[in-house]
Amino acid sequence: MDSNFLKVLYKPFIAFIWITGIPYFYALCIGWSICSDINVGNDFTLKNAKRLKRISVLAMTEGVLYVIALLYVFISGNYNTNLLMVLLLILFFAVVISVFTSLLSYLMGKASEIKQDNELTI
């Protein structure tokens, strides 16, 4: 395998990493907000459920970006086993995070409803 083989992918790869960093750090800020609310005592709120849903959407956005990256690598023909394994692994984690945060969002919404019902009945 030629060393020029992967040099062609260097600049697009760096640009891609910066682009995928945007949803990641936005989700990190949302996660910080959720942790701050939990620290204050606002555990089960609809606001936190919506935040978790937003994190789920951001994780799926990451997954879509990595699917586009995989398609780019296959179309350009510059694929390498290590590169494919890293892209597939990150894609797998993005899908897992999206599914689990979506599930947590649903459960937090239900817990918020139960908490509101319990606060109304004394």
Disulfide bonds with the S-S distance in Angstrom:
none
